[in-house]
Amino acid sequence: MGIKLGSTHAWTKSSHSGGNGACVEVASPATHTVAVRDSKDPQGPSLAFSPASWSAFVTAVEAGDFDRG
């Protein structure tokens, strides 16, 4: 997904994000947390995942596991 995580509070948008407004941003505010939010609603809620869960999700997305078809 074009996002490299480290321990950072900064929100990062994927390098694959287009201009269609369907983007998410991620941050790693703590060593064992990956936070995800809707880029259109930066003041809205965010979801928190373990790094292992986030990595498994990204791997599945890159493999096309969620592609419609």
N, C-alpha and C positions, 0 to 999 in steps of 0.2 A: 504494500500500500504506500510505499514511498515515505514512511515515517520511521525515523530512528529515535528510540527513546533512551534517555538517560535520566538522571534525577534532576528534573527541571520543573519549575512552576509555570513556565511559559507554555501557552497553548500553541500547538502547531497544526497546520492544515496539511493534508496530504499533497504531495507534488502532483498527484493524479487528479486533483480536484479541478473540475471544469467551472464554467461560469453559469451553470444551471441552478445554483443555489442548493443543491443536494449534497452538502458537504458536512463532514464531522471534523472536529478538532480533538486532539489528544494532548494530555500533559501527564507528567509523572511527578506529582507533588510530594510523594513519599517514596522511599526505597522500594516498597512492596505494593505499590498502587499505580494503576494506569487509569486515568480519568478520561471520559469521553463525553463530549457535548455537541449539540447542534450549533453549527457556526452561524445560523440565522438568528439564534436566540442565546447570545453569550451570557446573558444574565439569568437564563433559565436553569433548569436542573442539569446535573451531570450524572453519569453512571460511573461506578468504580469497579475495576476488575483486578485480579491478580495478574502479574506479568505472564504467568504460564497460561492462564485463560485467554488473555489478549493475544498472545503469540499463536495459540491454537486456532483462534478465530481468524487471524490474519492469514495463516497458512491455508486454512480452508477456503477463504475468499480467493486467494491467489491460485488455488487449485481448481477454482470454478465450481466448488461444491454447492454454491447458492445460485448459480446461473439458472435462469429460466430457460426451459427448452424442452 
